[in-house]
Amino acid sequence: MRRVLVPQAIDPAGMEVLRHPEVIILGPLSSPDELSAAMREVDAVLIRLWPISGEAIRSARRLKVIAKHGVGTDNIDLEACRKRGVHVTITETANRGTVSEYVLGALITVARHWKAAEEALKAGDYEGRIRYYGTEWAGKTIGVVGYGRIGRSLTPRLVHGLHAQVLVYDPYVPRDILMDHPQVQWADSLDALVKAADAVTLHTPLTPETYRMFDAARLAKMKPGAFLINAARGPIVDPVALVDALTSHHLGGAVLDVFDPEPPLADNPLWEAPNLLVTPHIAASTHEAVQRMGVEAAASIMQHFHLREG
Ligand SMILES: O=C(O)[C@H](O)COP(=O)(O)O
């Protein structure tokens, strides 16, 4: 028998994939604190965002596979997995379109002062309509940092959906995969991208190289009035520097779906920053993408144990 731990709820279709006479499904757990102990007697874990420490991996003697529901593996101690021979899978393509749609919504919502205008309207200030003038994206330059699956899915949507110019920066992918379109170009450097872009959207993993990639110095290089969208990982952006850049009105606005740490601190300076929109790490949370992530993560476990064709 294989014991598979699903610590947090996933889509029922994903649970269905795990249902098999040779599989015992364990979970859900009530908090991340229970994860390490619960992992001790399992062969596989299907993990969302809860952290899996090296210690938890080392003391999980039966563990063979960790299936990540999503694409970011920064919550998993990969070095400990490598040393113990634990296989890690991600749901490679499950969320790219949904995250791209979130970014389109974020760009439009923040650039049209949607939240402030709505609050003004509800407070009886109908004349906000002649105060909240926004930014039109057609013809503007949007910088896409990271040209992995999400960056590549987003770029055509920016071109065809928003009619924007797109500048792409990613030192790890070959230039010939760039979308072949006159409105899409490589940036020679990250600084060249931030200096030229009316909005920058982040689509890199969290690594030592991307940690605080958007610190005070880099934010200062962004165009005055530009917008920043972070649906990648919180620590890529220095939150204190971002609050300063928004409060001084150097930036026109920002949208954060991710935080450092997660969950974000309740008493948070970000909450007071002007024209900052926030969501609780839901860029990939559509019914469609959550179903795909659940099914693909579960299928990768079953494939690992040769309990399913494919
Ligand atoms: O809710 C989840 O499980 C997430 O969407 C995780 O996705 P990510 O690791 O790709 O952010």
The ligand as an ORCA input file, in Angstrom:
! r2SCAN-3c Opt
* xyz 0 1
  O      -2.899     27.459     -4.303
  C      -1.956     26.879     -4.746
  O      -1.666     25.695     -4.511
  C      -1.131     27.719     -5.635
  O      -1.787     28.227     -6.651
  C       0.275     27.408     -5.814
  O       0.749     27.885     -7.013
  P       2.199     28.452     -7.265
  O       3.192     27.660     -6.473
  O       2.341     28.209     -8.712
  O       2.163     29.889     -6.860
*
